[in-house]
Amino acid sequence: MVNISLKQFLKMEIEVKRRIMYRKAKDLGFTHPSVVDCSQELDVLLNKYSKAS
């Protein structure tokens, strides 16, 4: 079983979400609702990461 910390897990999730957002922005434009939603999800992950001990 792999044992990773919450911060490590969140860091991986952040990188995945960031790549998805960039790909969507490239295809759809930065103001597309799907890109904005993805950006907001990334913000949530970043906030969780900054609050994780």
mmCIF entry with sequence, helices, sheets and N, C-alpha, C, O atoms, coordinates in Angstrom:
data_MODEL
# 
_entry.id   MODEL 
# 
_entity.id                         1 
_entity.type                       polymer 
_entity.pdbx_number_of_molecules   1 
# 
_entity_poly.entity_id                      1 
_entity_poly.type                           'polypeptide(L)' 
_entity_poly.nstd_linkage                   no 
_entity_poly.nstd_monomer                   no 
_entity_poly.pdbx_seq_one_letter_code       MVNISLKQFLKMEIEVKRRIMYRKAKDLGFTHPSVVDCSQELDVLLNKYSKAS 
_entity_poly.pdbx_seq_one_letter_code_can   MVNISLKQFLKMEIEVKRRIMYRKAKDLGFTHPSVVDCSQELDVLLNKYSKAS 
_entity_poly.pdbx_strand_id                 A 
# 
loop_
_entity_poly_seq.entity_id 
_entity_poly_seq.num 
_entity_poly_seq.mon_id 
_entity_poly_seq.hetero 
1 1  MET n 
1 2  VAL n 
1 3  ASN n 
1 4  ILE n 
1 5  SER n 
1 6  LEU n 
1 7  LYS n 
1 8  GLN n 
1 9  PHE n 
1 10 LEU n 
1 11 LYS n 
1 12 MET n 
1 13 GLU n 
1 14 ILE n 
1 15 GLU n 
1 16 VAL n 
1 17 LYS n 
1 18 ARG n 
1 19 ARG n 
1 20 ILE n 
1 21 MET n 
1 22 TYR n 
1 23 ARG n 
1 24 LYS n 
1 25 ALA n 
1 26 LYS n 
1 27 ASP n 
1 28 LEU n 
1 29 GLY n 
1 30 PHE n 
1 31 THR n 
1 32 HIS n 
1 33 PRO n 
1 34 SER n 
1 35 VAL n 
1 36 VAL n 
1 37 ASP n 
1 38 CYS n 
1 39 SER n 
1 40 GLN n 
1 41 GLU n 
1 42 LEU n 
1 43 ASP n 
1 44 VAL n 
1 45 LEU n 
1 46 LEU n 
1 47 ASN n 
1 48 LYS n 
1 49 TYR n 
1 50 SER n 
1 51 LYS n 
1 52 ALA n 
1 53 SER n 
# 
_struct_asym.id          A 
_struct_asym.entity_id   1 
# 
loop_
_struct_conf.conf_type_id 
_struct_conf.id 
_struct_conf.pdbx_PDB_helix_id 
_struct_conf.beg_label_comp_id 
_struct_conf.beg_label_asym_id 
_struct_conf.beg_label_seq_id 
_struct_conf.pdbx_beg_PDB_ins_code 
_struct_conf.end_label_comp_id 
_struct_conf.end_label_asym_id 
_struct_conf.end_label_seq_id 
_struct_conf.pdbx_end_PDB_ins_code 
_struct_conf.beg_auth_comp_id 
_struct_conf.beg_auth_asym_id 
_struct_conf.beg_auth_seq_id 
_struct_conf.end_auth_comp_id 
_struct_conf.end_auth_asym_id 
_struct_conf.end_auth_seq_id 
_struct_conf.pdbx_PDB_helix_class 
_struct_conf.details 
_struct_conf.pdbx_PDB_helix_length 
HELX_P HELX_P1 AA1 LEU A 6  ? LEU A 28 ? LEU A 6  LEU A 28 1 ? 23 
HELX_P HELX_P2 AA2 PRO A 33 ? LYS A 51 ? PRO A 33 LYS A 51 1 ? 19 
# 
_struct_conf_type.id          HELX_P 
_struct_conf_type.criteria    ? 
_struct_conf_type.reference   ? 
# 
loop_
_atom_site.group_PDB 
_atom_site.id 
_atom_site.type_symbol 
_atom_site.label_atom_id 
_atom_site.label_alt_id 
_atom_site.label_comp_id 
_atom_site.label_asym_id 
_atom_site.label_entity_id 
_atom_site.label_seq_id 
_atom_site.pdbx_PDB_ins_code 
_atom_site.Cartn_x 
_atom_site.Cartn_y 
_atom_site.Cartn_z 
_atom_site.occupancy 
_atom_site.B_iso_or_equiv 
_atom_site.pdbx_formal_charge 
_atom_site.auth_seq_id 
_atom_site.auth_comp_id 
_atom_site.auth_asym_id 
_atom_site.auth_atom_id 
_atom_site.pdbx_PDB_model_num 
ATOM 1   N N  . MET A 1 1  ? 0.838   -1.194 0.000   1.00 0.00 ? 1  MET A N  1 
ATOM 2   C CA . MET A 1 1  ? 0.000   0.000  0.000   1.00 0.00 ? 1  MET A CA 1 
ATOM 3   C C  . MET A 1 1  ? 0.874   1.246  0.000   1.00 0.00 ? 1  MET A C  1 
ATOM 4   O O  . MET A 1 1  ? 1.871   1.309  0.720   1.00 0.00 ? 1  MET A O  1 
ATOM 5   N N  . VAL A 1 2  ? 0.512   2.215  -0.788  1.00 0.00 ? 2  VAL A N  1 
ATOM 6   C CA . VAL A 1 2  ? 1.270   3.456  -0.872  1.00 0.00 ? 2  VAL A CA 1 
ATOM 7   C C  . VAL A 1 2  ? 0.772   4.401  0.219   1.00 0.00 ? 2  VAL A C  1 
ATOM 8   O O  . VAL A 1 2  ? -0.431  4.619  0.368   1.00 0.00 ? 2  VAL A O  1 
ATOM 9   N N  . ASN A 1 3  ? 1.701   4.947  0.964   1.00 0.00 ? 3  ASN A N  1 
ATOM 10  C CA . ASN A 1 3  ? 1.350   5.862  2.033   1.00 0.00 ? 3  ASN A CA 1 
ATOM 11  C C  . ASN A 1 3  ? 1.896   7.244  1.693   1.00 0.00 ? 3  ASN A C  1 
ATOM 12  O O  . ASN A 1 3  ? 3.099   7.489  1.789   1.00 0.00 ? 3  ASN A O  1 
ATOM 13  N N  . ILE A 1 4  ? 0.996   8.149  1.294   1.00 0.00 ? 4  ILE A N  1 
ATOM 14  C CA . ILE A 1 4  ? 1.427   9.511  0.985   1.00 0.00 ? 4  ILE A CA 1 
ATOM 15  C C  . ILE A 1 4  ? 0.685   10.475 1.891   1.00 0.00 ? 4  ILE A C  1 
ATOM 16  O O  . ILE A 1 4  ? -0.418  10.192 2.357   1.00 0.00 ? 4  ILE A O  1 
ATOM 17  N N  . SER A 1 5  ? 1.300   11.602 2.128   1.00 0.00 ? 5  SER A N  1 
ATOM 18  C CA . SER A 1 5  ? 0.674   12.595 2.997   1.00 0.00 ? 5  SER A CA 1 
ATOM 19  C C  . SER A 1 5  ? -0.409  13.354 2.225   1.00 0.00 ? 5  SER A C  1 
ATOM 20  O O  . SER A 1 5  ? -0.473  13.308 0.997   1.00 0.00 ? 5  SER A O  1 
ATOM 21  N N  . LEU A 1 6  ? -1.239  14.040 2.972   1.00 0.00 ? 6  LEU A N  1 
ATOM 22  C CA . LEU A 1 6  ? -2.305  14.850 2.377   1.00 0.00 ? 6  LEU A CA 1 
ATOM 23  C C  . LEU A 1 6  ? -1.712  15.896 1.450   1.00 0.00 ? 6  LEU A C  1 
ATOM 24  O O  . LEU A 1 6  ? -2.229  16.118 0.355   1.00 0.00 ? 6  LEU A O  1 
ATOM 25  N N  . LYS A 1 7  ? -0.631  16.542 1.875   1.00 0.00 ? 7  LYS A N  1 
ATOM 26  C CA . LYS A 1 7  ? -0.018  17.586 1.043   1.00 0.00 ? 7  LYS A CA 1 
ATOM 27  C C  . LYS A 1 7  ? 0.515   17.004 -0.255  1.00 0.00 ? 7  LYS A C  1 
ATOM 28  O O  . LYS A 1 7  ? 0.390   17.631 -1.307  1.00 0.00 ? 7  LYS A O  1 
ATOM 29  N N  . GLN A 1 8  ? 1.100   15.828 -0.202  1.00 0.00 ? 8  GLN A N  1 
ATOM 30  C CA . GLN A 1 8  ? 1.608   15.197 -1.423  1.00 0.00 ? 8  GLN A CA 1 
ATOM 31  C C  . GLN A 1 8  ? 0.452   14.863 -2.360  1.00 0.00 ? 8  GLN A C  1 
ATOM 32  O O  . GLN A 1 8  ? 0.541   15.076 -3.569  1.00 0.00 ? 8  GLN A O  1 
ATOM 33  N N  . PHE A 1 9  ? -0.626  14.341 -1.797  1.00 0.00 ? 9  PHE A N  1 
ATOM 34  C CA . PHE A 1 9  ? -1.802  14.006 -2.596  1.00 0.00 ? 9  PHE A CA 1 
ATOM 35  C C  . PHE A 1 9  ? -2.381  15.261 -3.245  1.00 0.00 ? 9  PHE A C  1 
ATOM 36  O O  . PHE A 1 9  ? -2.684  15.268 -4.438  1.00 0.00 ? 9  PHE A O  1 
ATOM 37  N N  . LEU A 1 10 ? -2.532  16.319 -2.453  1.00 0.00 ? 10 LEU A N  1 
ATOM 38  C CA . LEU A 1 10 ? -3.085  17.564 -2.986  1.00 0.00 ? 10 LEU A CA 1 
ATOM 39  C C  . LEU A 1 10 ? -2.183  18.151 -4.067  1.00 0.00 ? 10 LEU A C  1 
ATOM 40  O O  . LEU A 1 10 ? -2.668  18.690 -5.062  1.00 0.00 ? 10 LEU A O  1 
ATOM 41  N N  . LYS A 1 11 ? -0.881  18.046 -3.873  1.00 0.00 ? 11 LYS A N  1 
ATOM 42  C CA . LYS A 1 11 ? 0.055   18.569 -4.864  1.00 0.00 ? 11 LYS A CA 1 
ATOM 43  C C  . LYS A 1 11 ? -0.122  17.852 -6.204  1.00 0.00 ? 11 LYS A C  1 
ATOM 44  O O  . LYS A 1 11 ? -0.093  18.487 -7.258  1.00 0.00 ? 11 LYS A O  1 
ATOM 45  N N  . MET A 1 12 ? -0.302  16.544 -6.162  1.00 0.00 ? 12 MET A N  1 
ATOM 46  C CA . MET A 1 12 ? -0.533  15.784 -7.388  1.00 0.00 ? 12 MET A CA 1 
ATOM 47  C C  . MET A 1 12 ? -1.860  16.189 -8.032  1.00 0.00 ? 12 MET A C  1 
ATOM 48  O O  . MET A 1 12 ? -1.940  16.366 -9.248  1.00 0.00 ? 12 MET A O  1 
ATOM 49  N N  . GLU A 1 13 ? -2.892  16.333 -7.210  1.00 0.00 ? 13 GLU A N  1 
ATOM 50  C CA . GLU A 1 13 ? -4.203  16.743 -7.723  1.00 0.00 ? 13 GLU A CA 1 
ATOM 51  C C  . GLU A 1 13 ? -4.140  18.133 -8.359  1.00 0.00 ? 13 GLU A C  1 
ATOM 52  O O  . GLU A 1 13 ? -4.769  18.380 -9.388  1.00 0.00 ? 13 GLU A O  1 
ATOM 53  N N  . ILE A 1 14 ? -3.388  19.025 -7.748  1.00 0.00 ? 14 ILE A N  1 
ATOM 54  C CA . ILE A 1 14 ? -3.221  20.387 -8.271  1.00 0.00 ? 14 ILE A CA 1 
ATOM 55  C C  . ILE A 1 14 ? -2.562  20.348 -9.646  1.00 0.00 ? 14 ILE A C  1 
ATOM 56  O O  . ILE A 1 14 ? -3.003  21.036 -10.566 1.00 0.00 ? 14 ILE A O  1 
ATOM 57  N N  . GLU A 1 15 ? -1.518  19.554 -9.786  1.00 0.00 ? 15 GLU A N  1 
ATOM 58  C CA . GLU A 1 15 ? -0.824  19.470 -11.066 1.00 0.00 ? 15 GLU A CA 1 
ATOM 59  C C  . GLU A 1 15 ? -1.732  18.908 -12.156 1.00 0.00 ? 15 GLU A C  1 
ATOM 60  O O  . GLU A 1 15 ? -1.727  19.398 -13.285 1.00 0.00 ? 15 GLU A O  1 
ATOM 61  N N  . VAL A 1 16 ? -2.499  17.896 -11.823 1.00 0.00 ? 16 VAL A N  1 
ATOM 62  C CA . VAL A 1 16 ? -3.424  17.314 -12.802 1.00 0.00 ? 16 VAL A CA 1 
ATOM 63  C C  . VAL A 1 16 ? -4.479  18.338 -13.204 1.00 0.00 ? 16 VAL A C  1 
ATOM 64  O O  . VAL A 1 16 ? -4.752  18.523 -14.390 1.00 0.00 ? 16 VAL A O  1 
ATOM 65  N N  . LYS A 1 17 ? -5.068  19.001 -12.218 1.00 0.00 ? 17 LYS A N  1 
ATOM 66  C CA . LYS A 1 17 ? -6.118  19.987 -12.502 1.00 0.00 ? 17 LYS A CA 1 
ATOM 67  C C  . LYS A 1 17 ? -5.565  21.151 -13.319 1.00 0.00 ? 17 LYS A C  1 
ATOM 68  O O  . LYS A 1 17 ? -6.245  21.658 -14.211 1.00 0.00 ? 17 LYS A O  1 
ATOM 69  N N  . ARG A 1 18 ? -4.340  21.576 -13.025 1.00 0.00 ? 18 ARG A N  1 
ATOM 70  C CA . ARG A 1 18 ? -3.720  22.683 -13.757 1.00 0.00 ? 18 ARG A CA 1 
ATOM 71  C C  . ARG A 1 18 ? -3.520  22.302 -15.230 1.00 0.00 ? 18 ARG A C  1 
ATOM 72  O O  . ARG A 1 18 ? -3.790  23.102 -16.126 1.00 0.00 ? 18 ARG A O  1 
ATOM 73  N N  . ARG A 1 19 ? -3.051  21.087 -15.469 1.00 0.00 ? 19 ARG A N  1 
ATOM 74  C CA . ARG A 1 19 ? -2.851  20.639 -16.856 1.00 0.00 ? 19 ARG A CA 1 
ATOM 75  C C  . ARG A 1 19 ? -4.173  20.564 -17.604 1.00 0.00 ? 19 ARG A C  1 
ATOM 76  O O  . ARG A 1 19 ? -4.255  20.959 -18.767 1.00 0.00 ? 19 ARG A O  1 
ATOM 77  N N  . ILE A 1 20 ? -5.201  20.062 -16.945 1.00 0.00 ? 20 ILE A N  1 
ATOM 78  C CA . ILE A 1 20 ? -6.524  19.994 -17.565 1.00 0.00 ? 20 ILE A CA 1 
ATOM 79  C C  . ILE A 1 20 ? -7.019  21.392 -17.917 1.00 0.00 ? 20 ILE A C  1 
ATOM 80  O O  . ILE A 1 20 ? -7.542  21.621 -19.007 1.00 0.00 ? 20 ILE A O  1 
ATOM 81  N N  . MET A 1 21 ? -6.847  22.322 -16.984 1.00 0.00 ? 21 MET A N  1 
ATOM 82  C CA . MET A 1 21 ? -7.306  23.694 -17.199 1.00 0.00 ? 21 MET A CA 1 
ATOM 83  C C  . MET A 1 21 ? -6.570  24.333 -18.376 1.00 0.00 ? 21 MET A C  1 
ATOM 84  O O  . MET A 1 21 ? -7.196  24.975 -19.219 1.00 0.00 ? 21 MET A O  1 
ATOM 85  N N  . TYR A 1 22 ? -5.252  24.165 -18.442 1.00 0.00 ? 22 TYR A N  1 
ATOM 86  C CA . TYR A 1 22 ? -4.477  24.740 -19.547 1.00 0.00 ? 22 TYR A CA 1 
ATOM 87  C C  . TYR A 1 22 ? -4.919  24.164 -20.891 1.00 0.00 ? 22 TYR A C  1 
ATOM 88  O O  . TYR A 1 22 ? -5.036  24.887 -21.880 1.00 0.00 ? 22 TYR A O  1 
ATOM 89  N N  . ARG A 1 23 ? -5.162  22.852 -20.912 1.00 0.00 ? 23 ARG A N  1 
ATOM 90  C CA . ARG A 1 23 ? -5.590  22.205 -22.150 1.00 0.00 ? 23 ARG A CA 1 
ATOM 91  C C  . ARG A 1 23 ? -6.946  22.749 -22.592 1.00 0.00 ? 23 ARG A C  1 
ATOM 92  O O  . ARG A 1 23 ? -7.154  23.040 -23.770 1.00 0.00 ? 23 ARG A O  1 
ATOM 93  N N  . LYS A 1 24 ? -7.864  22.881 -21.636 1.00 0.00 ? 24 LYS A N  1 
ATOM 94  C CA . LYS A 1 24 ? -9.186  23.421 -21.967 1.00 0.00 ? 24 LYS A CA 1 
ATOM 95  C C  . LYS A 1 24 ? -9.081  24.867 -22.433 1.00 0.00 ? 24 LYS A C  1 
ATOM 96  O O  . LYS A 1 24 ? -9.754  25.264 -23.384 1.00 0.00 ? 24 LYS A O  1 
ATOM 97  N N  . ALA A 1 25 ? -8.242  25.657 -21.769 1.00 0.00 ? 25 ALA A N  1 
ATOM 98  C CA . ALA A 1 25 ? -8.088  27.063 -22.139 1.00 0.00 ? 25 ALA A CA 1 
ATOM 99  C C  . ALA A 1 25 ? -7.517  27.194 -23.550 1.00 0.00 ? 25 ALA A C  1 
ATOM 100 O O  . ALA A 1 25 ? -7.915  28.075 -24.313 1.00 0.00 ? 25 ALA A O  1 
ATOM 101 N N  . LYS A 1 26 ? -6.590  26.314 -23.883 1.00 0.00 ? 26 LYS A N  1 
ATOM 102 C CA . LYS A 1 26 ? -6.002  26.342 -25.230 1.00 0.00 ? 26 LYS A CA 1 
ATOM 103 C C  . LYS A 1 26 ? -7.054  26.029 -26.283 1.00 0.00 ? 26 LYS A C  1 
ATOM 104 O O  . LYS A 1 26 ? -7.080  26.649 -27.346 1.00 0.00 ? 26 LYS A O  1 
ATOM 105 N N  . ASP A 1 27 ? -7.919  25.068 -25.987 1.00 0.00 ? 27 ASP A N  1 
ATOM 106 C CA . ASP A 1 27 ? -8.935  24.639 -26.957 1.00 0.00 ? 27 ASP A CA 1 
ATOM 107 C C  . ASP A 1 27 ? -10.167 25.547 -26.985 1.00 0.00 ? 27 ASP A C  1 
ATOM 108 O O  . ASP A 1 27 ? -10.740 25.789 -28.047 1.00 0.00 ? 27 ASP A O  1 
ATOM 109 N N  . LEU A 1 28 ? -10.567 26.043 -25.824 1.00 0.00 ? 28 LEU A N  1 
ATOM 110 C CA . LEU A 1 28 ? -11.856 26.738 -25.711 1.00 0.00 ? 28 LEU A CA 1 
ATOM 111 C C  . LEU A 1 28 ? -11.743 28.239 -25.449 1.00 0.00 ? 28 LEU A C  1 
ATOM 112 O O  . LEU A 1 28 ? -12.701 28.981 -25.667 1.00 0.00 ? 28 LEU A O  1 
ATOM 113 N N  . GLY A 1 29 ? -10.582 28.685 -24.984 1.00 0.00 ? 29 GLY A N  1 
ATOM 114 C CA . GLY A 1 29 ? -10.414 30.088 -24.599 1.00 0.00 ? 29 GLY A CA 1 
ATOM 115 C C  . GLY A 1 29 ? -10.548 30.246 -23.093 1.00 0.00 ? 29 GLY A C  1 
ATOM 116 O O  . GLY A 1 29 ? -11.252 29.483 -22.431 1.00 0.00 ? 29 GLY A O  1 
ATOM 117 N N  . PHE A 1 30 ? -9.863  31.245 -22.568 1.00 0.00 ? 30 PHE A N  1 
ATOM 118 C CA . PHE A 1 30 ? -9.781  31.414 -21.121 1.00 0.00 ? 30 PHE A CA 1 
ATOM 119 C C  . PHE A 1 30 ? -11.107 31.761 -20.451 1.00 0.00 ? 30 PHE A C  1 
ATOM 120 O O  . PHE A 1 30 ? -11.269 31.522 -19.254 1.00 0.00 ? 30 PHE A O  1 
ATOM 121 N N  . THR A 1 31 ? -12.045 32.314 -21.188 1.00 0.00 ? 31 THR A N  1 
ATOM 122 C CA . THR A 1 31 ? -13.302 32.746 -20.569 1.00 0.00 ? 31 THR A CA 1 
ATOM 123 C C  . THR A 1 31 ? -14.439 31.729 -20.724 1.00 0.00 ? 31 THR A C  1 
ATOM 124 O O  . THR A 1 31 ? -15.561 31.991 -20.290 1.00 0.00 ? 31 THR A O  1 
ATOM 125 N N  . HIS A 1 32 ? -14.166 30.594 -21.327 1.00 0.00 ? 32 HIS A N  1 
ATOM 126 C CA . HIS A 1 32 ? -15.197 29.562 -21.492 1.00 0.00 ? 32 HIS A CA 1 
ATOM 127 C C  . HIS A 1 32 ? -15.630 29.063 -20.109 1.00 0.00 ? 32 HIS A C  1 
ATOM 128 O O  . HIS A 1 32 ? -14.790 28.875 -19.229 1.00 0.00 ? 32 HIS A O  1 
ATOM 129 N N  . PRO A 1 33 ? -16.934 28.849 -19.913 1.00 0.00 ? 33 PRO A N  1 
ATOM 130 C CA . PRO A 1 33 ? -17.428 28.406 -18.600 1.00 0.00 ? 33 PRO A CA 1 
ATOM 131 C C  . PRO A 1 33 ? -16.730 27.147 -18.067 1.00 0.00 ? 33 PRO A C  1 
ATOM 132 O O  . PRO A 1 33 ? -16.513 27.024 -16.862 1.00 0.00 ? 33 PRO A O  1 
ATOM 133 N N  . SER A 1 34 ? -16.388 26.236 -18.940 1.00 0.00 ? 34 SER A N  1 
ATOM 134 C CA . SER A 1 34 ? -15.704 25.015 -18.507 1.00 0.00 ? 34 SER A CA 1 
ATOM 135 C C  . SER A 1 34 ? -14.316 25.321 -17.936 1.00 0.00 ? 34 SER A C  1 
ATOM 136 O O  . SER A 1 34 ? -13.882 24.692 -16.971 1.00 0.00 ? 34 SER A O  1 
ATOM 137 N N  . VAL A 1 35 ? -13.638 26.279 -18.534 1.00 0.00 ? 35 VAL A N  1 
ATOM 138 C CA . VAL A 1 35 ? -12.317 26.688 -18.054 1.00 0.00 ? 35 VAL A CA 1 
ATOM 139 C C  . VAL A 1 35 ? -12.449 27.429 -16.726 1.00 0.00 ? 35 VAL A C  1 
ATOM 140 O O  . VAL A 1 35 ? -11.646 27.226 -15.815 1.00 0.00 ? 35 VAL A O  1 
ATOM 141 N N  . VAL A 1 36 ? -13.443 28.273 -16.620 1.00 0.00 ? 36 VAL A N  1 
ATOM 142 C CA . VAL A 1 36 ? -13.675 29.009 -15.370 1.00 0.00 ? 36 VAL A CA 1 
ATOM 143 C C  . VAL A 1 36 ? -13.996 28.036 -14.237 1.00 0.00 ? 36 VAL A C  1 
ATOM 144 O O  . VAL A 1 36 ? -13.487 28.188 -13.126 1.00 0.00 ? 36 VAL A O  1 
ATOM 145 N N  . ASP A 1 37 ? -14.837 27.043 -14.511 1.00 0.00 ? 37 ASP A N  1 
ATOM 146 C CA . ASP A 1 37 ? -15.156 26.029 -13.500 1.00 0.00 ? 37 ASP A CA 1 
ATOM 147 C C  . ASP A 1 37 ? -13.905 25.291 -13.051 1.00 0.00 ? 37 ASP A C  1 
ATOM 148 O O  . ASP A 1 37 ? -13.696 25.064 -11.859 1.00 0.00 ? 37 ASP A O  1 
ATOM 149 N N  . CYS A 1 38 ? -13.088 24.925 -14.009 1.00 0.00 ? 38 CYS A N  1 
ATOM 150 C CA . CYS A 1 38 ? -11.849 24.215 -13.709 1.00 0.00 ? 38 CYS A CA 1 
ATOM 151 C C  . CYS A 1 38 ? -10.920 25.099 -12.864 1.00 0.00 ? 38 CYS A C  1 
ATOM 152 O O  . CYS A 1 38 ? -10.276 24.614 -11.934 1.00 0.00 ? 38 CYS A O  1 
ATOM 153 N N  . SER A 1 39 ? -10.856 26.370 -13.183 1.00 0.00 ? 39 SER A N  1 
ATOM 154 C CA . SER A 1 39 ? -10.036 27.315 -12.424 1.00 0.00 ? 39 SER A CA 1 
ATOM 155 C C  . SER A 1 39 ? -10.523 27.426 -10.977 1.00 0.00 ? 39 SER A C  1 
ATOM 156 O O  . SER A 1 39 ? -9.720  27.504 -10.048 1.00 0.00 ? 39 SER A O  1 
ATOM 157 N N  . GLN A 1 40 ? -11.826 27.431 -10.800 1.00 0.00 ? 40 GLN A N  1 
ATOM 158 C CA . GLN A 1 40 ? -12.388 27.501 -9.450  1.00 0.00 ? 40 GLN A CA 1 
ATOM 159 C C  . GLN A 1 40 ? -12.090 26.228 -8.669  1.00 0.00 ? 40 GLN A C  1 
ATOM 160 O O  . GLN A 1 40 ? -11.817 26.283 -7.470  1.00 0.00 ? 40 GLN A O  1 
ATOM 161 N N  . GLU A 1 41 ? -12.141 25.088 -9.338  1.00 0.00 ? 41 GLU A N  1 
ATOM 162 C CA . GLU A 1 41 ? -11.790 23.828 -8.685  1.00 0.00 ? 41 GLU A CA 1 
ATOM 163 C C  . GLU A 1 41 ? -10.316 23.833 -8.282  1.00 0.00 ? 41 GLU A C  1 
ATOM 164 O O  . GLU A 1 41 ? -9.955  23.336 -7.215  1.00 0.00 ? 41 GLU A O  1 
ATOM 165 N N  . LEU A 1 42 ? -9.473  24.394 -9.140  1.00 0.00 ? 42 LEU A N  1 
ATOM 166 C CA . LEU A 1 42 ? -8.053  24.515 -8.828  1.00 0.00 ? 42 LEU A CA 1 
ATOM 167 C C  . LEU A 1 42 ? -7.851  25.421 -7.617  1.00 0.00 ? 42 LEU A C  1 
ATOM 168 O O  . LEU A 1 42 ? -7.028  25.126 -6.751  1.00 0.00 ? 42 LEU A O  1 
ATOM 169 N N  . ASP A 1 43 ? -8.592  26.511 -7.554  1.00 0.00 ? 43 ASP A N  1 
ATOM 170 C CA . ASP A 1 43 ? -8.508  27.406 -6.388  1.00 0.00 ? 43 ASP A CA 1 
ATOM 171 C C  . ASP A 1 43 ? -8.837  26.676 -5.092  1.00 0.00 ? 43 ASP A C  1 
ATOM 172 O O  . ASP A 1 43 ? -8.170  26.879 -4.078  1.00 0.00 ? 43 ASP A O  1 
ATOM 173 N N  . VAL A 1 44 ? -9.852  25.835 -5.121  1.00 0.00 ? 44 VAL A N  1 
ATOM 174 C CA . VAL A 1 44 ? -10.238 25.070 -3.937  1.00 0.00 ? 44 VAL A CA 1 
ATOM 175 C C  . VAL A 1 44 ? -9.092  24.151 -3.513  1.00 0.00 ? 44 VAL A C  1 
ATOM 176 O O  . VAL A 1 44 ? -8.761  24.066 -2.331  1.00 0.00 ? 44 VAL A O  1 
ATOM 177 N N  . LEU A 1 45 ? -8.495  23.469 -4.481  1.00 0.00 ? 45 LEU A N  1 
ATOM 178 C CA . LEU A 1 45 ? -7.373  22.581 -4.170  1.00 0.00 ? 45 LEU A CA 1 
ATOM 179 C C  . LEU A 1 45 ? -6.192  23.363 -3.601  1.00 0.00 ? 45 LEU A C  1 
ATOM 180 O O  . LEU A 1 45 ? -5.549  22.919 -2.649  1.00 0.00 ? 45 LEU A O  1 
ATOM 181 N N  . LEU A 1 46 ? -5.910  24.515 -4.180  1.00 0.00 ? 46 LEU A N  1 
ATOM 182 C CA . LEU A 1 46 ? -4.803  25.339 -3.685  1.00 0.00 ? 46 LEU A CA 1 
ATOM 183 C C  . LEU A 1 46 ? -5.059  25.824 -2.265  1.00 0.00 ? 46 LEU A C  1 
ATOM 184 O O  . LEU A 1 46 ? -4.140  25.867 -1.446  1.00 0.00 ? 46 LEU A O  1 
ATOM 185 N N  . ASN A 1 47 ? -6.292  26.186 -1.974  1.00 0.00 ? 47 ASN A N  1 
ATOM 186 C CA . ASN A 1 47 ? -6.637  26.607 -0.616  1.00 0.00 ? 47 ASN A CA 1 
ATOM 187 C C  . ASN A 1 47 ? -6.479  25.454 0.369   1.00 0.00 ? 47 ASN A C  1 
ATOM 188 O O  . ASN A 1 47 ? -5.958  25.648 1.467   1.00 0.00 ? 47 ASN A O  1 
ATOM 189 N N  . LYS A 1 48 ? -6.920  24.262 -0.008  1.00 0.00 ? 48 LYS A N  1 
ATOM 190 C CA . LYS A 1 48 ? -6.753  23.097 0.855   1.00 0.00 ? 48 LYS A CA 1 
ATOM 191 C C  . LYS A 1 48 ? -5.274  22.806 1.086   1.00 0.00 ? 48 LYS A C  1 
ATOM 192 O O  . LYS A 1 48 ? -4.864  22.473 2.198   1.00 0.00 ? 48 LYS A O  1 
ATOM 193 N N  . TYR A 1 49 ? -4.477  22.935 0.026   1.00 0.00 ? 49 TYR A N  1 
ATOM 194 C CA . TYR A 1 49 ? -3.044  22.691 0.138   1.00 0.00 ? 49 TYR A CA 1 
ATOM 195 C C  . TYR A 1 49 ? -2.397  23.674 1.116   1.00 0.00 ? 49 TYR A C  1 
ATOM 196 O O  . TYR A 1 49 ? -1.575  23.286 1.946   1.00 0.00 ? 49 TYR A O  1 
ATOM 197 N N  . SER A 1 50 ? -2.777  24.946 1.008   1.00 0.00 ? 50 SER A N  1 
ATOM 198 C CA . SER A 1 50 ? -2.166  25.955 1.883   1.00 0.00 ? 50 SER A CA 1 
ATOM 199 C C  . SER A 1 50 ? -2.594  25.793 3.340   1.00 0.00 ? 50 SER A C  1 
ATOM 200 O O  . SER A 1 50 ? -1.874  26.218 4.243   1.00 0.00 ? 50 SER A O  1 
ATOM 201 N N  . LYS A 1 51 ? -3.760  25.183 3.580   1.00 0.00 ? 51 LYS A N  1 
ATOM 202 C CA . LYS A 1 51 ? -4.242  24.979 4.951   1.00 0.00 ? 51 LYS A CA 1 
ATOM 203 C C  . LYS A 1 51 ? -3.787  23.650 5.544   1.00 0.00 ? 51 LYS A C  1 
ATOM 204 O O  . LYS A 1 51 ? -3.861  23.453 6.757   1.00 0.00 ? 51 LYS A O  1 
ATOM 205 N N  . ALA A 1 52 ? -3.318  22.739 4.694   1.00 0.00 ? 52 ALA A N  1 
ATOM 206 C CA . ALA A 1 52 ? -2.878  21.415 5.175   1.00 0.00 ? 52 ALA A CA 1 
ATOM 207 C C  . ALA A 1 52 ? -1.620  21.566 6.025   1.00 0.00 ? 52 ALA A C  1 
ATOM 208 O O  . ALA A 1 52 ? -0.731  22.358 5.713   1.00 0.00 ? 52 ALA A O  1 
ATOM 209 N N  . SER A 1 53 ? -1.567  20.802 7.084   1.00 0.00 ? 53 SER A N  1 
ATOM 210 C CA . SER A 1 53 ? -0.390  20.910 7.975   1.00 0.00 ? 53 SER A CA 1 
ATOM 211 C C  . SER A 1 53 ? 0.675   19.919 7.623   1.00 0.00 ? 53 SER A C  1 
ATOM 212 O O  . SER A 1 53 ? 1.721   19.879 8.271   1.00 0.00 ? 53 SER A O  1 
# 
